[in-house]
Structures are given as structure tokens and as C-alpha cells.
Amino acid sequence: MDVNSIAALFSGLKSAHELLTAMEHTREFVQNGTQLSQLTRSLLDAQAAAMALQLEQHSLTARIQELEDQLKSKIKWEEQAADYKLTQLPPLGVYAYELQGDNAAGKPRHYICAHCYEDERKSILQPRSRGFTRYLFCNACGFESFVGSNTAVSGSSGSML
């Protein structure tokens, strides 16, 4: 073998070594890229889970507020309802809730509809008349009850009936 052949052999071996080194760097880069891709995927999964938890927290916060509002409404109704007593109205014995004397505090005597009361709604029965007939009417649910005739004048107690 001559010197040129040996030089060409060493040059070829050097090129093969550089090519193998470049391939090794490429393999490491691909491995690092795969690891980076897996890390990015994990971060995106964690971010999606955090967003899902935030949505759940928001939903739970809204539900808590809704329940607190319902509780406040229920407490307010219970306080109002305690001011009324179930009363039987003459002449037909229909039931309505009457404002109790101790809780009237300057409010006029009145009755609220029993049906609406059961639905936790306060609807004052309104006196109405048709011809010679007097009755109480609920504007909320449409209930009406005969209470007498117009020929009778309300008693000295100021009764609605």
C-alpha cells in the first residue's frame, strides 16, 4: 500500500468517525426531543386538570351561594310565617292565615291565602264583591271564598268579614 492509499483510508475512517459522532448527537437530540415532548404533554395535562378543578370550584361556589340564598329565603319566610295563625273563616269554614295581634305592629288586620302560605308565599286575600255577594280573593293563585252578602255591614270590630 502506498502513502496515498493509507492517507485516503485514514481520511475515510475520519469521515466515518465524524458521521458516527453526528449520528450519536442526532440520536441524543431525538431522545431529548422525545423527553421534551413528553414533558410538554405532562405540563398540558396538568394545566387541563387545573382548569377542570377551577371549573368545578366555580360550580361548587355557585351552588354554595344558591344554597345560602335559599336558606336566607327560608329563614325570612319562617319569620314571616310565625306572625300568622290558621283561622277558619265564616260562614263556610274556609281556612286562611290571619295576622296575629302581637305581631301586627300597626299593620291592618288581614288574611293570607292558605294555599299560597303552603307554597311559602304571602298573598293577602283581597275583599271583593259581585252584586250582593262579598268574597275574599287571592290575586296570586285565584282562590276565592264567599264571606257574606253586601246587605250585612261589617261589625264594629272593623272585621274584613
Secondary structure, DSSP 8 states (H G I E B T S, - for coil): --HHHHHHHHHHHHHHHHHHHHHHHHHHHHHHHHHHHHHHHHHHHHHHHHHHHHHHHHHHHHHHHHHHHHHHHHHHHHHHHTTEEEEEETTTTEEEEEE-GGG-TT----EEEHHHHHTT---B-EEEEETTEEEEE-TTT--EEEEEETTS---TT----
